Amino acid sequence: MDVNVVLSYIAFFALAGLTLLSALAVVTLRNLLRSALALVVTFIGVAGLYLLLQAEFIAAVQVLLYVGAVTVLILFAIMLT
């Protein structure tokens, strides 16, 4: 097996594990601020999975829209209530 294939498998399982664990943290954490920060990690993990699929534009849009805009909106809503 080629070294690049093994490294891509390792990167995939690391990103998938990170995404799943942080998504589980979003659902189970009781503090809304920590849950929103775990949501940021989930979005970044999904963007990393898009990068592994060589969809760089979708990964960039994922980071800009979801991590940048939606998460900031959620954090402002949490802070103002």
N, C-alpha and C positions, 0 to 999 in steps of 0.2 A: 504494500500500500504506500502511496506517495505521502511525503511529509506534509504537503499543503492540504491534502484531504484530511489527514489526521488533525491538523491544526484548525481546519474549518469545523470539523466535528466537535472539537473541544470548545471552540468559540460559540458554536450553536448551543451546546448543552449548558454552558455557563450563562449565556444570555437568557436562555429559556428558563433556567432555574432562578435567575435573578428576577425575571419578569413575573414568574409564578409566585415567588415568595413575597415580592412587594405587592402584588395584587391581593394576595391573601392578607397582608398587613393592612391594606386599604379597607378591607371588609371587617376585619376583626378589631382594629384599634378603636379605643373609645374616645381618644382625644382627636378632635376634628383637624387641628393643625398638623399633627403627626400623620394623620390619614392623608391629608392633602400632599404632604411631602413624600409620602410613600407612593402617591399617585404620580408624582414627578418621576420617581425612579422607574415606575412601570412604563411610563411613556418613553423614557430614554431607552429602556430595554427593548421596547417594540421598534424604536428607531434603529437600534443596533441590529435587530433581526432583519429589518429592511435593507440595511447595509450589507448583510451577509447574502441577501438575495440579489445584490448589485442593483438595487433600486434607490440610487442616491438622491434623486429628486424627491421621492416620496418620504425618504428618511429626513430630508431637510424640511419638508413641509410639516412632517410630524413634530419635529422639534420646534419649529417656529410657531405653528398654530396651537398645538396642544400644550407643550411644555411652556411656551411663552405666553400665549394669550389666555387660554382656558384656565390654566392653573393660577395665573395672576388674578383673573376674575374670581375664581373660587376663593383664593386667599383674601381678596378685598371683601368679599361677602362674609367670610368668617370673621374678619377683624371688625367689620362694621356692626355685626349683630351681637 
